[in-house]
Every structure is written in C-alpha cells, then in structure tokens.
Amino acid sequence: MTLTPRVVVVHRRTEREELVRQQGTWGQAKFVSKSRGLSLSYVQTRHSLAEQALQTVSAAIPSGWRRGAVERSDLDRFLFEPEDVVIVVGQDGLVANTAKYLSGQPVIGVNPDPGDGMGVLVRHPPERCASLLAEVAQRRAGTEERTMVEASGGDGLEMTALNEVYLGSPGHQSARYELRLPDGRAEAQSSSGMLVGTGTGATGWLLSAARERRSALRLPAPTEPALGWFVREAWPSPNTGAELTEGLLGPGGELSVLVQSESLVLFGDGIENDRLTLGWGRTVTIRAASRKLVLVV
C-alpha cells in the first residue's frame, strides 16, 4: 500500500516570538523597547507576514495528504521520510539549515516577505504553493540540483552542508594542521581556519573571503560539482607555510587535513552548535557530497 504524500513545513521562530520568550509577554517586550527608545513595529510586521505565509501554505496542502511541521531548532531531531515534500518558509539560510538533513526530497522555498533578503533559495510567494505542490505530485515541477559539501573524519564523524564547512579552532587561537591537495602538494599551516564551499556558498561567506583577499579564483556555479576553498590568515613561520591558501576542487577532488592541534571544530552553514570536534592526529577529508539539494524552481 502506497502512503499518501506528506508535506513537511519548516519554519523558525520570528523575532517577535523570541522577544516574548525573553520578556514573558509581548506587552513587556514593547515596554522594554520603548524605554530604550526603540520601536517594535518592524518586528510585528515581519511576524504578521510570517504567520500569514504559514497559514497560506497550510491551506494549500491537499486535504488528503499527510502533514508535518518542524521548527529550525528541532531539525536535528526530526525524521524526514524519503517521499516527503519539504516547504521551507523563511529566508535563504533556513533552506541551507534544512538541506543537510535531506536525501533528495524536493524543497519548495517560500519567502514570506519578498522584499526582504536575496531570495536565491526561497523563490516563491506563499500563493504559489498550491500549484507547485500539484506540479510536484505530477512530477512536472522544474528542479535544480545544487551541489553540497561533505567532510568526513572517520569513525562515523561526518558533516554535510549546502553553503560551506569551516574547520578551525573553537576559540580565537591558531589552528594547526597539515593540508594536502589532490595533486599531492602538502603544507603545514597555522591559520584562523579554512572554508570549503559550494557554488551556493559562493554568494555568501566564500564570496566574502574571495573579495577580502582580492582573489582571482573563479568560484563554482551552484549546480557545478566543484568546490572553492580558502585558508584564512595563514601564518608563515619556520614550521608553517602560507603558500597553499586557495583553490578549486574539481569533480572527484578532495582536501585532506591532518589535525595537529589539541582540538579543532568543524561545522557547516554557520551552525556552530552542530559541530564535529576533532582531536590531534585525526584526518579530515572534504569533498563534494554525493547527495544534492533538489530545489523546486
């Protein structure tokens, strides 16, 4: 027996909800903000738009379909099913937060406030959900497969991300490691850490790193099976070098990093509390992931 489709709506708490959690009531939050000379009208407007978008999306789900919902902070505990259709209601970053927990399920990105943010991954207004769900059910929806990045430290230590992974010290100390490239070149380094990102990440942190150093490196496109990488603030010393600090990983290529610090951390898409801790002597390999984000376009 084939199960009816399930739509999982992913959202995150609004600024208004966060303020209420902190202050106890909305009235108290407004009182505190007013005493500081601040207005919460913008916060209320964004909250109303988010609530309206969630209502519109809920109404668009066919009555015979199964439903699920998950808040951003609970994603790591939510079990997605292979046949799910995922609707992300929020900003681009919420799609990235969700992607690492998926394995090929189609994702519809809904922007509750089209005038806010870039809308690269959340391309659709809430009103489009009904027609998009029908197209997905009939296998007529246009999709775009976006490359993801994965890191493996052995013994089940794995991390997947849509934008980028960061490897570095958990504090503000230098990260010590040996970096080895696919062509066999290697260098012991002491740096502020390294970024390895996809074409999707090439519009964010990876692009910022490239611009800061005025790099001529051509960053990959979102669907290209390639990764860009940058070492941040490599320090040349008698024991460490600063020559191998940026590059492009083509299809099948991978970086190998031998940890030479007491501990380094690795996290994806800026989510520091969901991270791997890697001790001295651990080797981390970073490559393009075999699975991709299937974005409904």
C-alpha positions as CSV (number, residue, x, y, z in Angstrom):
1,M,0.0,0.0,0.0
2,T,1.4,3.4,-1.0
3,L,1.2,6.1,1.6
4,T,-0.3,9.4,0.7
5,P,2.3,12.2,0.2
6,R,3.5,14.1,3.3
7,V,4.2,17.8,3.3
8,V,6.7,18.9,5.9
9,V,6.7,22.7,6.6
10,V,9.9,24.0,8.0
11,H,9.9,27.4,9.8
12,R,11.8,29.3,12.5
13,R,10.7,31.4,15.4
14,T,10.2,35.1,14.5
15,E,11.9,38.0,16.2
16,R,8.5,38.7,18.0
17,E,8.4,35.1,19.3
18,E,12.0,35.3,20.5
19,L,11.2,38.6,22.3
20,V,8.2,37.1,24.0
21,R,10.3,34.1,25.2
22,Q,12.8,36.6,26.7
23,Q,10.4,39.1,28.2
24,G,7.5,36.9,29.1
25,T,4.8,38.8,27.2
26,W,4.6,41.0,24.1
27,G,3.4,43.9,26.2
28,Q,6.5,43.7,28.4
29,A,8.7,43.4,25.3
30,K,7.2,46.6,23.9
31,F,7.6,48.4,27.2
32,V,11.3,47.5,27.5
33,S,11.9,48.5,23.9
34,K,10.1,51.8,24.3
35,S,12.2,52.6,27.4
36,R,15.2,52.2,25.2
37,G,13.8,54.5,22.5
38,L,13.1,51.6,20.1
39,S,10.0,50.7,18.1
40,L,8.9,47.1,17.5
41,S,6.6,47.9,14.6
42,Y,9.0,46.3,12.1
43,V,9.3,43.2,14.2
44,Q,5.4,43.0,14.4
45,T,5.2,43.4,10.6
46,R,7.6,40.6,9.9
47,H,5.8,38.4,12.4
48,S,2.5,39.0,10.7
49,L,3.9,38.3,7.3
50,A,5.4,35.0,8.6
51,E,2.1,34.0,10.2
52,Q,0.1,34.8,7.1
53,A,2.6,32.8,4.9
54,L,2.3,29.8,7.2
55,Q,-1.5,29.9,7.0
56,T,-1.4,30.3,3.2
57,V,0.9,27.3,2.9
58,S,-1.2,25.2,5.3
59,A,-4.3,25.9,3.3
60,A,-2.5,24.9,0.0
61,I,-1.8,21.4,1.2
62,P,-4.4,18.9,-0.2
63,S,-6.8,17.7,2.4
64,G,-6.0,14.0,1.8
65,W,-2.2,14.5,2.2
66,R,-0.3,13.9,5.4
67,R,1.2,16.9,7.2
68,G,4.3,17.6,9.3
69,A,5.9,20.7,10.7
70,V,9.3,21.3,12.3
71,E,11.0,24.4,13.8
72,R,14.6,25.2,12.9
73,S,16.0,24.3,16.3
74,D,14.4,20.8,16.1
75,L,15.7,19.8,12.7
76,D,18.4,17.6,14.0
77,R,15.8,15.5,15.9
78,F,13.2,15.3,13.1
79,L,12.9,12.2,10.9
80,F,12.3,13.1,7.2
81,E,10.8,10.4,5.1
82,P,12.1,9.6,1.5
83,E,8.8,10.6,-0.1
84,D,8.3,13.9,1.7
85,V,7.8,17.2,0.0
86,V,9.5,19.9,2.1
87,I,8.3,23.5,2.2
88,V,10.7,25.9,3.8
89,V,9.0,29.2,4.9
90,G,11.6,31.8,5.7
91,Q,14.9,33.2,4.4
92,D,17.6,31.6,2.3
93,G,19.5,30.5,5.3
94,L,16.7,28.3,6.5
95,V,16.9,26.2,3.3
96,A,20.6,25.7,4.0
97,N,19.9,24.7,7.6
98,T,17.4,22.1,6.3
99,A,19.4,20.7,3.3
100,K,21.9,18.8,5.5
101,Y,19.1,16.6,6.9
102,L,17.6,15.7,3.5
103,S,18.4,13.0,1.0
104,G,16.8,14.1,-2.3
105,Q,13.4,15.2,-1.2
106,P,12.1,18.2,-3.3
107,V,12.3,21.5,-1.5
108,I,9.9,24.4,-2.1
109,G,11.4,27.7,-0.8
110,V,8.7,30.2,0.3
111,N,9.6,33.8,1.1
112,P,7.0,35.4,3.4
113,D,8.5,38.8,2.7
114,P,9.7,39.0,-1.0
115,G,11.1,42.5,-0.4
116,D,13.5,41.2,2.2
117,G,16.6,39.1,1.6
118,M,18.1,37.8,-1.7
119,G,15.5,35.1,-2.3
120,V,18.1,32.8,-4.1
121,L,16.7,29.7,-2.4
122,V,13.3,30.9,-1.3
123,R,12.0,32.0,-4.7
124,H,8.2,31.6,-4.4
125,P,5.5,33.6,-2.8
126,P,3.1,31.7,-0.5
127,E,0.3,31.9,-3.0
128,R,2.2,29.7,-5.4
129,C,2.3,26.7,-3.1
130,A,-0.9,25.0,-4.3
131,S,0.2,24.9,-7.9
132,L,3.7,23.9,-7.0
133,L,2.5,21.0,-4.9
134,A,0.3,19.9,-7.8
135,E,3.3,20.0,-10.1
136,V,5.5,18.1,-7.7
137,A,2.8,15.4,-7.3
138,Q,2.5,15.1,-11.1
139,R,6.3,15.0,-11.5
140,R,6.1,18.1,-13.7
141,A,7.9,20.6,-11.4
142,G,11.1,22.1,-12.6
143,T,14.0,21.3,-10.2
144,E,17.6,22.4,-9.8
145,E,20.1,20.1,-8.2
146,R,22.6,22.1,-6.1
147,T,25.9,20.7,-5.0
148,M,26.6,20.2,-1.3
149,V,29.9,19.7,0.5
150,E,30.7,16.9,2.9
151,A,33.5,16.3,5.4
152,S,34.5,13.0,7.0
153,G,36.7,12.4,10.0
154,G,36.3,8.7,10.2
155,D,34.6,6.6,12.8
156,G,31.2,8.0,11.8
157,L,32.2,11.6,12.1
158,E,30.5,13.3,9.1
159,M,29.2,16.7,8.3
160,T,27.2,17.8,5.2
161,A,26.4,21.4,4.3
162,L,24.8,23.4,1.4
163,N,27.0,26.6,1.6
164,E,30.3,25.7,3.3
165,V,32.1,23.9,6.0
166,Y,34.5,25.7,8.3
167,L,37.4,24.0,10.1
168,G,39.3,25.9,12.8
169,S,39.9,26.5,16.5
170,P,36.9,26.5,18.8
171,G,38.3,29.8,20.3
172,H,40.5,32.6,18.9
173,Q,43.6,30.5,18.8
174,S,45.5,29.5,15.7
175,A,44.5,26.2,14.1
176,R,47.5,23.9,13.4
177,Y,47.2,21.2,10.8
178,E,48.8,19.8,7.6
179,L,46.9,20.5,4.4
180,R,47.2,18.1,1.5
181,L,45.9,18.8,-2.0
182,P,44.6,16.4,-4.7
183,D,47.9,16.9,-6.7
184,G,50.0,15.7,-3.8
185,R,51.2,19.1,-2.6
186,A,51.2,19.5,1.2
187,E,51.9,22.2,3.7
188,A,51.9,22.5,7.5
189,Q,49.8,25.6,8.4
190,S,48.9,27.8,11.3
191,S,45.8,29.8,10.5
192,S,42.5,31.2,11.5
193,G,40.9,28.2,9.9
194,M,39.7,27.3,6.4
195,L,36.5,27.5,4.4
196,V,35.4,25.0,1.8
197,G,32.2,25.9,-0.1
198,T,29.9,25.2,-2.9
199,G,28.5,27.4,-5.7
200,T,25.6,28.2,-3.4
201,G,28.0,29.3,-0.7
202,A,29.8,31.4,-3.4
203,T,27.2,34.1,-2.8
204,G,27.9,34.3,0.9
205,W,30.9,33.6,3.2
206,L,33.0,32.1,0.4
207,L,32.5,35.3,-1.7
208,S,33.3,37.5,1.2
209,A,36.6,35.6,1.7
210,A,37.4,35.9,-2.0
211,R,36.7,39.7,-2.1
212,E,38.7,40.4,1.1
213,R,41.8,38.9,-0.4
214,R,41.0,40.2,-4.0
215,S,41.3,36.7,-5.3
216,A,41.2,35.9,-9.0
217,L,39.8,32.4,-8.3
218,R,36.7,31.6,-10.3
219,L,34.2,30.4,-7.8
220,P,31.9,27.4,-8.8
221,A,28.3,27.7,-10.0
222,P,25.6,26.3,-7.8
223,T,25.0,23.2,-9.8
224,E,28.7,22.6,-10.7
225,P,30.2,19.6,-8.9
226,A,33.1,21.6,-7.7
227,L,34.2,23.4,-4.5
228,G,36.2,26.5,-3.7
229,W,38.4,26.7,-0.7
230,F,40.3,29.4,1.2
231,V,42.7,29.4,4.2
232,R,42.1,32.3,6.5
233,E,45.1,34.3,7.7
234,A,47.8,31.7,7.2
235,W,50.9,32.5,9.3
236,P,54.3,31.9,7.8
237,S,56.9,30.7,10.3
238,P,59.9,28.3,10.4
239,N,57.5,25.4,10.8
240,T,54.4,26.6,8.9
241,G,53.8,27.9,5.4
242,A,51.3,30.2,3.7
243,E,51.6,29.2,0.0
244,L,48.6,26.9,-0.3
245,T,45.8,29.2,0.7
246,E,43.1,29.0,-2.0
247,G,42.0,26.8,-4.8
248,L,39.2,25.0,-6.7
249,L,38.3,21.3,-6.1
250,G,37.1,19.7,-9.3
251,P,34.8,16.7,-9.6
252,G,36.2,13.8,-7.5
253,G,38.8,16.0,-5.9
254,E,39.2,16.2,-2.1
255,L,41.2,18.0,0.5
256,S,42.9,16.1,3.3
257,V,43.6,17.8,6.6
258,L,45.7,16.2,9.4
259,V,44.8,17.9,12.7
260,Q,47.9,19.0,14.6
261,S,46.1,21.0,17.4
262,E,44.8,19.7,20.7
263,S,41.3,20.0,19.1
264,L,39.7,21.7,16.1
265,V,36.0,22.0,15.3
266,L,34.2,21.6,12.0
267,F,30.7,23.0,11.4
268,G,28.5,23.7,8.4
269,D,26.5,26.7,7.2
270,G,27.4,28.7,10.3
271,I,25.6,26.4,12.8
272,E,28.3,26.2,15.4
273,N,26.3,24.2,18.0
274,D,26.0,21.3,15.5
275,R,29.7,20.6,15.0
276,L,32.4,17.9,15.0
277,T,35.2,18.0,17.4
278,L,38.5,16.7,16.0
279,G,41.5,15.8,18.1
280,W,45.2,15.7,17.4
281,G,46.1,13.2,14.7
282,R,42.6,13.0,13.2
283,T,42.5,13.2,9.4
284,V,39.6,15.0,7.8
285,T,38.7,14.7,4.1
286,I,36.5,17.3,2.4
287,R,34.8,16.8,-1.0
288,A,31.6,17.5,-3.0
289,A,28.8,15.4,-1.5
290,S,27.2,12.6,-3.4
291,R,23.7,13.9,-2.4
292,K,22.3,17.2,-3.6
293,L,19.7,19.7,-2.7
294,V,16.7,19.3,-5.0
295,L,15.3,22.8,-5.2
296,V,11.9,23.3,-6.9
297,V,12.4,26.3,-9.2
